[in-house]
C-alpha cells in the first residue's frame, strides 16, 4: 500500500465517520485505486472506525460482530455505492478541511473557541467581521428584525452567498436548519449558502451540506478563520473578561485611585494658595492699621497742641510727665476700639484716614475727661 493510498483511506474513513455514512467496498476501492479484496487487508483489524465500509449485498461490513460494529452504523440508511459520489464528497471534505486548516477530529471533541461571546448579536458581528477580512463585501440582514433564515449576505468574485449564524452552545445544529437555508438559497437564487455556529453540527446536517454543496462553519473551523484573519474576538467586540462583580470592583478601584491622585496633586496647591491669600490679607491689614494708627497719632498730637489739651497735666516737662503720658497712652490703647471702617481689610483696603483720626481724637478726649 502506497503512502497516498494510506492517506486517502484514512480521509475516507474520517469522512464516513463524521457524516455517519456507509460506503461499499467497491466504491472505496475505486477511489483509492486498489481491488476490493486488497481493500479488506488495507482496512486492518476489525474496529468500529472501519465498519463504515460495507458489502453491497448485505449493507454491513464483512466479518464484523458485536462490539466491532460502530454503535451508529444503523442510524443512517444512506449508502454510497458509486465511486463518483464518494469522490465528490471527499473533494468537498478536503475543501472544508483546507478552509479550516485542520482535519476534523472525532465527534466527541470538546470545542470552546469563543467562551466570552455572550449573545447572538456579538456572534453575528464576529462572523461578519471575519468574512470582511477575508475580502468579502458583507451586508448584514439579520439583527433584531426577522431575517428569513439569513443573517448575512456576502459577495466576492461575482458570487453571492447567504450566511445564517446560530449561537448554539448547549446543543448541535441539526439538519432542519441546514435544509431550511438550502431552500432559501434556491428561492433567492444565491450562489452558495453557509451556516456558522458556535458549537458543532449533527451528522445528518453534515451529510446534507456535503451532498448539496453547502459550507458548514463550526467552532473548530471558526477558530482557524479567526487565526487566519488575525481577528481577536475580545478586542473586536471589546469584551472584558471576568464577572460583573470583578468588573465593578475594578471600576471602583480605578475611580478611587483617580480621586487619591487628584487629591495628592491638588491639596498642596490649595494649601499654597490659601497661605498666600492669608499672608496678603495680613499684610494689607497690618499696613492699614499702621497707617491709620500713625496718621491718627500725628493728627491727635497736632490737635492737642493746637487745642490746648496739654493743660490736662500742667507739668509739660520732665520725667514724671513722660512716664504719665506713656502710662496714659497705654491705658488709652487698651481702652480704645476703632470702628470697622477704620480697620483695613479686603473689602476696605484704604480707610479714610482723616475720619479715623477725628474719631480717635474724640475718643481720646473722652478718655482724658473720664480720667480726671
Phi, psi and omega per residue, in radians:
X1 nan 2.210 3.141
X2 -1.333 2.915 3.129
X3 -1.120 -0.666 3.135
X4 -1.138 -0.738 3.107
X5 -1.098 -0.699 3.124
X6 -1.107 -0.743 3.138
X7 -1.172 -0.757 -3.140
X8 -1.084 -0.755 -3.135
X9 -1.120 -0.715 3.119
X10 -1.089 -0.712 3.131
X11 -1.183 -0.668 3.132
X12 -1.131 -0.744 3.120
X13 -1.109 -0.666 3.086
X14 -1.145 -0.741 3.123
X15 -1.065 -0.826 -3.134
X16 -1.118 -0.678 3.137
X17 -1.197 -0.710 -3.141
X18 -1.157 -0.739 -3.087
X19 -1.551 -0.067 -3.114
X20 0.929 0.876 -3.104
X21 -2.159 2.423 3.082
X22 -1.613 2.636 3.077
X23 -2.408 2.550 -3.095
X24 -1.355 2.752 3.099
X25 -0.980 -0.731 -3.089
X26 -1.104 -0.758 -3.123
X27 -1.115 -0.769 -3.130
X28 -1.173 -0.736 -3.127
X29 -1.085 -0.711 3.128
X30 -1.129 -0.651 -3.105
X31 -1.202 -0.741 -3.082
X32 -1.566 -0.147 3.047
X33 1.446 0.910 3.069
X34 -2.630 3.089 3.119
X35 -1.479 2.799 3.132
X36 -1.107 -0.651 3.127
X37 -1.132 -0.745 3.123
X38 -1.133 -0.584 3.139
X39 -1.085 -0.655 3.133
X40 -1.027 -0.672 3.112
X41 -1.269 -0.606 -3.118
X42 -1.200 -0.474 3.133
X43 -1.207 -0.367 3.072
X44 1.325 -2.707 -3.102
X45 -1.048 2.606 3.128
X46 -1.208 2.190 -3.106
X47 -2.658 2.768 -3.071
X48 -1.018 -0.623 -3.094
X49 -1.132 -0.473 -3.118
X50 -1.691 -0.022 -3.063
X51 -1.361 -0.047 3.095
X52 -1.332 -0.235 3.064
X53 -1.577 2.072 -2.955
X54 -2.227 2.924 3.075
X55 -1.396 2.488 -3.135
X56 -1.320 -0.156 3.093
X57 -1.508 -0.838 -3.036
X58 -1.811 -0.171 -3.064
X59 1.026 0.412 3.093
X60 -2.343 2.703 3.112
X61 -1.169 2.573 -3.078
X62 -1.387 2.205 3.043
X63 1.420 0.055 -3.122
X64 -1.542 2.458 3.085
X65 -2.505 2.661 2.977
X66 0.952 -2.184 -3.056
X67 -1.188 -0.185 3.118
X68 -1.306 -0.324 3.130
X69 -1.521 2.508 3.061
X70 -1.217 2.441 -3.036
X71 -1.176 -0.373 -3.139
X72 -1.730 0.244 -3.022
X73 -1.075 -0.629 -3.047
X74 -1.716 0.109 -3.107
X75 -1.405 -0.288 -3.136
X76 -2.211 2.255 -3.066
X77 -1.550 -0.127 -3.078
X78 -1.296 2.301 3.138
X79 -2.295 2.267 3.098
X80 -1.511 2.092 -3.098
X81 -1.930 -0.260 -3.106
X82 -1.999 2.605 -3.128
X83 -1.191 -0.563 -3.106
X84 -1.102 -0.791 3.127
X85 -1.113 -0.711 -3.126
X86 -1.175 -0.697 3.110
X87 -1.101 -0.692 3.137
X88 -1.118 -0.777 3.109
X89 -1.138 -0.680 3.138
X90 -1.152 -0.663 3.120
X91 -1.110 -0.801 3.119
X92 -1.135 -0.666 3.127
X93 -1.083 -0.739 3.140
X94 -1.178 -0.633 3.099
X95 -1.110 -0.782 3.128
X96 -1.121 -0.721 3.126
X97 -1.126 -0.639 3.134
X98 -1.193 -0.711 3.094
X99 -1.109 -0.676 3.136
X100 -1.337 -0.328 -3.110
X101 1.214 0.331 -3.030
X102 -2.791 2.306 3.038
X103 -1.229 2.377 -3.122
X104 -1.144 2.326 3.089
X105 -1.527 -2.898 -3.092
X106 -1.208 2.810 -3.129
X107 -1.154 -0.249 -3.084
X108 -1.542 0.040 3.126
X109 -1.102 2.476 3.066
X110 -1.716 2.126 -3.075
X111 -2.021 2.422 -3.140
X112 -2.693 1.176 -3.036
X113 -1.411 -0.657 -3.041
X114 -2.080 1.140 -3.074
X115 -1.230 -0.333 -3.048
X116 -1.665 -0.068 3.051
X117 -1.354 2.171 -2.950
X118 -1.796 -0.274 -3.082
X119 -2.666 2.998 -3.057
X120 -1.224 -0.500 3.124
X121 -1.092 -0.772 3.127
X122 -1.142 -0.660 -3.134
X123 -1.140 -0.759 3.107
X124 -1.065 -0.768 -3.138
X125 -1.096 -0.659 3.136
X126 -1.160 -0.781 3.124
X127 -1.092 -0.727 3.125
X128 -1.079 -0.731 -3.139
X129 -1.148 -0.680 3.126
X130 -1.061 -0.805 -3.119
X131 -1.228 -0.531 3.034
X132 -1.077 -0.759 -3.128
X133 -1.258 -0.296 3.042
X134 -1.503 0.052 3.073
X135 1.702 0.173 3.140
X136 -1.565 2.616 2.920
X137 -1.575 2.120 -2.973
X138 -1.913 2.275 3.018
X139 -2.002 2.113 -3.140
X140 -1.508 2.025 -3.105
X141 -1.898 -0.184 -3.077
X142 -1.512 -2.206 -3.114
X143 1.508 -2.574 -3.050
X144 -1.338 -0.413 -3.104
X145 -1.480 2.776 3.111
X146 -1.045 2.367 -3.057
X147 -1.895 -0.011 3.128
X148 1.092 0.468 -3.120
X149 1.559 -0.046 -3.106
X150 -2.095 2.220 3.102
X151 -1.797 -0.639 -3.115
X152 -2.333 2.647 3.020
X153 -2.198 2.091 -3.056
X154 -2.026 2.515 -3.082
X155 -2.250 2.357 3.071
X156 -2.907 2.358 3.097
X157 0.952 0.774 3.105
X158 1.065 0.435 3.073
X159 -2.083 2.418 3.126
X160 -2.043 2.186 -3.138
X161 -2.174 2.584 3.112
X162 -1.780 2.421 -3.104
X163 -2.178 2.265 3.023
X164 -2.020 2.288 -3.102
X165 -1.872 2.273 3.129
X166 -2.179 1.916 3.120
X167 -1.568 1.266 3.115
X168 -1.926 2.106 3.135
X169 -1.999 -0.370 -3.085
X170 -1.647 -0.248 3.141
X171 -2.555 2.789 -3.115
X172 -1.456 2.652 3.106
X173 -1.383 2.208 -3.047
X174 -1.606 3.127 -3.064
X175 -1.193 -0.438 -3.113
X176 -1.084 -0.709 3.123
X177 -1.132 -0.770 -3.123
X178 -1.154 -0.730 -3.140
X179 -1.145 -0.649 3.125
X180 -1.109 -0.787 3.135
X181 -1.160 -0.582 3.095
X182 -1.069 -0.715 3.090
X183 -1.142 -0.712 3.110
X184 -1.121 -0.658 3.128
X185 -1.050 -0.773 3.134
X186 -1.234 -0.625 -3.137
X187 -1.135 -0.699 -3.123
X188 -1.588 0.020 3.128
X189 0.968 0.765 3.088
X190 -1.446 2.838 -3.105
X191 -1.521 -0.320 -3.123
X192 -2.854 2.952 -3.131
X193 -2.498 2.448 -3.101
X194 -2.327 2.321 3.015
X195 -1.997 2.133 3.132
X196 -1.986 2.310 3.133
X197 -2.344 2.811 -3.134
X198 -1.496 -0.144 -3.136
X199 -2.126 -2.065 -3.112
X200 -2.310 2.967 3.098
X201 -1.899 2.689 3.074
X202 -1.310 2.781 3.102
X203 -1.001 -0.668 3.130
X204 -1.112 -0.686 3.125
X205 -1.137 -0.702 3.128
X206 -1.160 -0.714 -3.140
X207 -1.141 -0.748 -3.132
X208 -1.124 -0.742 3.137
X209 -1.117 -0.742 3.128
X210 -1.103 -0.669 -3.089
X211 -1.303 -0.351 -3.053
X212 -2.078 0.274 3.047
X213 1.204 0.448 3.105
X214 -1.633 2.742 -3.134
X215 -1.904 2.253 3.081
X216 -1.933 2.209 3.121
X217 -1.936 1.811 3.106
X218 -1.675 -2.989 -3.062
X219 -1.077 -0.682 -3.120
X220 -1.198 -0.746 3.100
X221 -1.111 -0.719 3.130
X222 -1.083 -0.648 3.114
X223 -1.030 -0.784 3.132
X224 -1.163 -0.694 -3.140
X225 -1.122 -0.668 3.094
X226 -1.114 -0.715 3.130
X227 -1.191 -0.718 -3.117
X228 -1.114 -0.698 -3.113
X229 -1.626 0.022 -3.133
X230 0.955 0.834 3.133
X231 -1.789 2.092 3.079
X232 -1.718 1.954 -3.094
X233 -1.002 -0.678 -3.104
X234 -1.118 -0.770 -3.119
X235 -1.267 -0.705 -3.098
X236 -1.169 -0.793 -3.110
X237 -1.548 -0.080 -3.133
X238 0.950 0.890 -3.141
X239 -1.677 2.303 3.080
X240 -1.767 2.350 -3.113
X241 -1.315 2.828 3.065
X242 1.781 2.916 -3.127
X243 -1.356 2.973 3.101
X244 -1.112 -0.625 3.108
X245 -1.106 -0.742 3.127
X246 -1.121 -0.706 3.110
X247 -1.138 -0.693 3.121
X248 -1.110 -0.723 3.134
X249 -1.132 -0.745 3.133
X250 -1.087 -0.745 3.117
X251 -1.122 -0.726 3.136
X252 -1.102 -0.790 3.131
X253 -1.092 -0.699 3.126
X254 -1.112 -0.737 3.124
X255 -1.152 -0.729 3.109
X256 -1.100 -0.709 3.113
X257 -1.069 -0.724 3.105
X258 -1.127 -0.702 3.128
X259 -1.111 -0.770 3.136
X260 -1.106 -0.752 3.129
X261 -1.101 -0.746 3.114
X262 -1.095 -0.700 3.136
X263 -1.139 -0.777 -3.132
X264 -1.048 -0.668 -3.137
X265 -1.383 -0.564 -3.019
X266 -1.524 -0.623 -3.062
X267 -1.018 -0.831 3.110
X268 -1.031 -0.640 3.120
X269 -1.133 -0.764 3.133
X270 -1.089 -0.774 3.138
X271 -1.090 -0.716 -3.122
X272 -1.141 -0.799 -3.138
X273 -1.116 -0.732 3.124
X274 -1.084 -0.742 3.135
X275 -1.094 -0.724 3.120
X276 -1.120 -0.742 3.137
X277 -1.095 -0.808 3.140
X278 -1.100 -0.701 3.138
X279 -1.109 -0.743 3.131
X280 -1.163 -0.701 3.098
X281 -1.087 -0.770 3.139
X282 -1.111 -0.679 3.136
X283 -1.142 -0.766 3.127
X284 -1.109 -0.797 -3.100
X285 -1.150 -0.728 3.130
X286 -1.121 -0.771 3.129
X287 -1.106 -0.735 3.139
X288 -1.110 -0.765 -3.136
X289 -1.105 -0.727 3.133
X290 -1.109 -0.741 3.138
X291 -1.127 -0.788 -3.139
X292 -1.111 -0.772 -3.103
X293 -1.109 -0.789 -3.119
X294 -1.150 -0.821 -3.138
X295 -1.099 -0.674 -3.138
X296 -1.142 -0.738 -3.127
X297 -1.172 -0.724 3.118
X298 -1.081 -0.809 3.131
X299 -1.124 -0.680 -3.132
X300 -1.109 -0.837 -3.117
X301 -1.081 -0.729 3.121
X302 -1.115 -0.732 -3.124
X303 -1.147 -0.660 3.138
X304 -1.120 -0.742 3.140
X305 -1.119 -0.719 -3.088
X306 -1.289 -0.563 -3.053
X307 -1.582 -0.130 3.119
X308 1.378 0.373 3.141
X309 -1.260 -0.107 3.103
X310 -1.174 -0.174 3.127
X311 -1.268 -0.132 3.086
X312 -0.939 -0.703 3.058
X313 -2.213 1.928 -3.053
X314 -1.173 -0.324 3.123
X315 -1.462 1.518 -3.044
X316 -1.499 0.035 3.131
X317 -2.285 2.771 3.049
X318 1.781 2.985 -3.078
X319 -1.227 -0.631 -3.067
X320 -1.036 -0.804 -3.126
X321 -1.189 -0.604 3.126
X322 -1.138 -0.730 -3.131
X323 -1.174 -0.733 -3.127
X324 -1.161 -0.684 3.125
X325 -1.120 -0.702 3.117
X326 -1.130 -0.752 3.119
X327 -1.161 -0.686 3.140
X328 -1.150 -0.708 3.133
X329 -1.125 -0.718 3.116
X330 -1.098 -0.718 3.123
X331 -1.134 -0.690 3.126
X332 -1.138 -0.740 -3.128
X333 -1.088 -0.628 3.103
X334 -1.248 -0.507 -3.089
X335 -1.497 -0.568 -2.975
X336 -1.369 2.338 3.044
X337 -2.190 1.862 -3.104
X338 -1.183 2.634 3.086
X339 -1.201 2.895 -3.107
X340 -1.092 -0.563 -3.123
X341 -1.160 -0.286 -3.118
X342 -1.756 0.108 3.122
X343 -1.891 2.123 -3.135
X344 -1.189 2.429 3.121
X345 -2.696 -3.120 3.123
X346 -1.104 -0.710 3.140
X347 -1.369 -0.336 -3.135
X348 -2.389 1.210 -3.034
X349 -1.222 -0.432 -3.097
X350 -2.255 1.535 3.113
X351 -1.123 2.773 3.074
X352 -1.326 1.834 -3.018
X353 -1.157 -0.643 -3.127
X354 -1.152 -0.825 3.141
X355 -1.098 -0.700 -3.140
X356 -1.179 -0.656 3.107
X357 -1.144 -0.727 3.109
X358 -1.091 -0.702 3.111
X359 -1.105 -0.699 3.132
X360 -1.162 -0.677 3.121
X361 -1.100 -0.820 -3.138
X362 -1.063 -0.727 3.117
X363 -1.114 -0.666 3.140
X364 -1.156 -0.682 3.084
X365 -1.089 -0.786 3.120
X366 -1.064 -0.711 3.130
X367 -1.108 -0.741 -3.138
X368 -1.141 -0.716 3.125
X369 -1.100 -0.657 -3.125
X370 -1.250 -0.317 -3.131
X371 -1.558 -0.099 -3.118
X372 -1.286 nan nan
